[in-house]
Amino acid sequence: MRLHRLTVTAFGPFGGTQTVDFDELSAAGLFLLHGPTGAGKTSVLDAVCYALYGSVPGARQGGGQGTALRSDHAAPATRTEVTLDLTVAGRRLELTRQPPWERPKKRGTGTTLDKAQTWLREYDTTAGAWKDLSRSHQEIGEEITQLLGMSREQFCQVVLLPQGDFARFLRADAEARGKLLGRLFDTRRFADVEKRLAERRRATEAQVRDGDAALLADAHRMQQAAGDAMRLPDLAPGEPGLAEAVLGAAAVARSTAREQLTVAECGLAAAESAQAAAGRTLDDVRELARLQRRFTEARERAALLEERTEAYREAHKRMERARKAEAVAPALDLRETADAEHRRAAAAEARARALLPETFTDAGAAGLAAAARRAAEELGGLDSARRAERRLAELLDERAGLDRQERADADVLQEAEAWLDGWEETRTALQTGVDSAQQAASLAEQLAVRREPAGQRLKAARLRDQLAEDANKAVERVRTAQEEALRAKQHWLDLKEQRLTGIAAELAANLTDGEPCAVCGATEHPAPARKVAGHVDREAEEHALAAYQRADEQRAGNERNLGVVREALAAATAEAGDTPAEQLAHEVEELEEQYARARRGAAGLHAAQERLRQAGHEHERRVAARQEAAVRSAARVGHRERLESERAALEEELDRARGALDSVAARAAQLERRTALLTDAADAARAAEDTAQRLKDADARLADAAFRAGFDTPRDAAAALLDDTAHRELQRRLDAWQNEEAAVRAVLAEADTAAAAGQRPADLASARLAADTAARRLRDAASAHDAAARRCAELDRLSARATASVRRLAPLREEYDRVARMAGLTAGTSADNERRMRLESYVLAARLEQVAAAATVRLRRMSSGRYTLVHSDDRTGRGRSGLGLHVVDAWTGRERDTATLSGGETFFASLALALGLADVVTDEAGGVRLDTLFIDEGFGSLDDQTLDEVLDVLDSLRERDRSVGIVSHVPDLRRRIHAQLEVVKGRSGSVLRQRGVG
């Protein structure tokens, strides 16, 4: 990674825009970054870090997502920005970052917060231009981290080497060193391994405990199933021997349960035999009681039948008369039907006659039918009158339409006449407007030709006045420069004369005894000339000559500038003339006003022409409308006369057809209703006559049928008839009496029923009590057997599950033992880990050993071969080992802790450690080449010899084409290092100056 250019604006102490050209600084290989305290040396390094990672180290980031990075010296409208041009992994990139900015609102008062912005560009060597890659914070961050191969913390420790941190690293304990090395080498994966093993240990331990808890729960269930026949082991989940104790107790419980099951089976068999015998006895007693009860009930039913014999005979006679009356039933039904039809027809006839006039009260069916035919014929004759009525309505609508047309044409004629009366005045006014607009357009064209020359002349006059003023100032500058040049020349000549006067003293200063004089050649110099007060030497004369040459160059430049101004003044005067600029401006203003008025007048030309054209069209339309209205008025006169003639004829015809009613429709409705009423009355009269004849015939047939059936009158036959419900009920009673008589005789004739009636009464209660007792004993025996069987089955099931759980838990317990050993070993808590070193500490110890080896190469050179850094894995007190760091003193041959080094020794030891750590971290990050390094303060604690050795080591870094920037206050470094970047602070903010480059 090589830095090329850094540009900061309103960042940290820099109120404006400052640029650092690292290519010029890096050309010398070693450059110095210096400045007073608080000027902003660290801010330059912060800007590099912020451009790459979007944040700065430590607390300098502040809050508000980077808003604290803004300079307090910056103008409110200037946004904070950092741009870094660098090459990494063979790619030329440009990073630009802008932190959040609380800027003034564009409208109103107060401020608003703009979000942070980031740009990433890459230089395309083929196209020779920059191309945009991304504007996403996340994408750019991932891209830079992937290219550099290190985090911000690693970058700050490797590229921006803070000596104070490494001095503390030398004196820190193992835990503090572990935290720093863990951040630099990213050993989180090894810590994750420790954490993963601890989690697996806890997980497997929980699984083993859960398995033992489940096994113990099954044991409790087996104890509940077995009762007092099983005793549980006094062990907790996870303790050894729990599984074997549970399985042994389960075996004893199963054996006891099987013995209890055998006893229950024997008791159940005896109870089943006793219950079967009691059941058979109960069945025999129940059958005897049933037969005795059956015989008694049959005797009681026979007595009841004897009492109901007379009622049975009466019902039988009633059934015989009903069967004879059934032969008369059809005649009775026919007579009732005829009577109902006659009554309905008579009622309908009365209703129909009630709707007719009194003139038809005595009319028969034939008379009513004839009157209906006459009304229908009269109704048919009204069709022509209906058509005449509709035509009359159409005529009235048509005449109303003619009236409307006549009124509309009258309005059109009146409006046209009024408009045409003022046509000449309108046309003249419109034509005048067109002519005026055309004249204004011509005037505007003429004025437009004069506008540009007038404006150019005014511009030249103003330039003439300005150049005249500039010429006066240039004359004054030339006069001043001439005077300065004359004074400088006189001063130089005076100093030159003074030097020539005292040249002997200057030559005498270089005389040496025994050496020949440059003037006389003598080797002895008894009385050399001495310098007097105010002696002028060669350097003073050269300074005066240089001042005179600069003044003369200034004079010549001012004279050239005066000539240029005078030439421009002559050209402007030639173009503008002698007329004052104010007069020309007044003329141009009047010309512009005339031109504007002419343009406004010409702008209405098209509109005036359009209005004239539309007025002509309107005149033609009005004339045509007037003519058309006159033609339509003449045509309406004949049409109106024809309509009046036809209307009179139609009204005469309608008067005849309507009669005394208001309209033909009312007359037609009257006739239609009369026809319908007469027709209905005729039909009702004929129906009444027909039903009366049918009723007379039905009476004759009914009398004949009753006589043949043996009834005196039709009324007696009707009384003997039974409806279906009464007939079925009577027949049911007869059938029930007969069936009951047959059933009683059958029961009394049964041999076993008669034999049972001759025995003693059955004792059913005693037999039922004996059977219930036997059944209860059987249920108790069955319950005992079922409980024993369930106990055996439950113990077998739980024992099988416990055995399977023990087998399933065995591999898990083995895994727990293995994981617990590994977790204890990596965590440093196992007895096998003698040094109590965690896995992450072990890896960091290896890295620290590499860092110590790399740092020793430079430390030996800085200390003239005296000191060597070595890694130590000894334990300190009761702590853990692995991250110790000692220094070996070659002068004493003893190994001691790095905390015993002096201040200067601590500095170059920490510098060597920082450089070695940079090499190791770079290799760890994938070998990304770091061509630009920065080293912070600490050189003031070194003596001159050690400082030279340290600078030689740093200067040797150039062998790898690296550039090293030293951040220091030491004044001696400004003399030793020529390429410098100085930070100068002031009231308006700090500025950057590059020296000794280019």
Sequence and secondary structure as in RCSB ss.txt:
>XXXX:A:sequence
MRLHRLTVTAFGPFGGTQTVDFDELSAAGLFLLHGPTGAGKTSVLDAVCYALYGSVPGARQGGGQGTALRSDHAA
PATRTEVTLDLTVAGRRLELTRQPPWERPKKRGTGTTLDKAQTWLREYDTTAGAWKDLSRSHQEIGEEITQLLGM
SREQFCQVVLLPQGDFARFLRADAEARGKLLGRLFDTRRFADVEKRLAERRRATEAQVRDGDAALLADAHRMQQA
AGDAMRLPDLAPGEPGLAEAVLGAAAVARSTAREQLTVAECGLAAAESAQAAAGRTLDDVRELARLQRRFTEARE
RAALLEERTEAYREAHKRMERARKAEAVAPALDLRETADAEHRRAAAAEARARALLPETFTDAGAAGLAAAARRA
AEELGGLDSARRAERRLAELLDERAGLDRQERADADVLQEAEAWLDGWEETRTALQTGVDSAQQAASLAEQLAVR
REPAGQRLKAARLRDQLAEDANKAVERVRTAQEEALRAKQHWLDLKEQRLTGIAAELAANLTDGEPCAVCGATEH
PAPARKVAGHVDREAEEHALAAYQRADEQRAGNERNLGVVREALAAATAEAGDTPAEQLAHEVEELEEQYARARR
GAAGLHAAQERLRQAGHEHERRVAARQEAAVRSAARVGHRERLESERAALEEELDRARGALDSVAARAAQLERRT
ALLTDAADAARAAEDTAQRLKDADARLADAAFRAGFDTPRDAAAALLDDTAHRELQRRLDAWQNEEAAVRAVLAE
ADTAAAAGQRPADLASARLAADTAARRLRDAASAHDAAARRCAELDRLSARATASVRRLAPLREEYDRVARMAGL
TAGTSADNERRMRLESYVLAARLEQVAAAATVRLRRMSSGRYTLVHSDDRTGRGRSGLGLHVVDAWTGRERDTAT
LSGGETFFASLALALGLADVVTDEAGGVRLDTLFIDEGFGSLDDQTLDEVLDVLDSLRERDRSVGIVSHVPDLRR
RIHAQLEVVKGRSGSVLRQRGVG
>XXXX:A:secstr
 EEEEEEEEEETTEEEEEEEEHHHHHTTSEEEEE STTSSHHHHHHHHHHHHHSS SGGGG SGGGGGGB TTS 
TT   EEEEEEEETTEEEEEEEE  EEEE SSSSSEEEE  EEEEEEEETTTTEEEEEE  HHHHHHHHHHHH S
 HHHHHHHTEE HHHHHHHHH  HHHHHHHHHHHHTTHHHHHHHHHHHHHHHHHHHHHHHHHHHHHHHHHHHHHH
HGGG    S  TT TTHHHHHHHHHHHHHHHHHHHHHHHHHHHHHHHHHHHHHHHHHHHHHHHHHHHHHHHHHHH
HHHHHHHTHHHHHHHHHHHHHHHHHTTTHHHHHHHHHHHHHHHHHHHHHHHHHHTS GGGTT  HHHHHHHHHHH
HHHHHTTHHHHHHHHHHHHHHHHHHHHHHHHHHHHHHHHHHHHHHHTHHHHHHHHHHHHHHHHHHHHHHHHHHHH
HHHHHHHHHHHHHHHHHHHHHHHHHHHHHHHHHHHHHHHHHHHHHHHHHHHTHHHHHHTT  TTS  TTT  S  
SS     TT   HHHHHHHHHHHHHHHHHHHHHHHHHHHHHHHHHHHHHHHTTS HHHHHHHHHHHHHHHHHHHH
HHHTHHHHHHHHHHHHHHHHHHHHHHHHHHHHHHHHHHHHHHHHHHHHHHHHHHHHHHTTSS HHHHHHHHHHHH
HHHHHHHHHHHHHHHHHHHHHHHHHHHHHHHHHTT SSHHHHHHH   HHHHHHHHHHHHHHHHHHHHHHHHHT 
HHHHHHHTS    HHHHHHHHHHHHHHHHHHHHHHHHHHHHHHHHHHHHHHHHHHHHHHHHHHHHHHHHHHHHHH
HHT STT TT   HHHHHHHHHHHHHHHHHHHHHHHHTTT EEEEEE    TTS  S EEEEEETTTTEEEEGGG
S HHHHHHHHHHHHHHHHHHHHHHTT     EEEE S GGGS HHHHHHHHHHHHHGGGGT EEEEE   HHHHH
H  SEEEEE  TT  EEEEES  
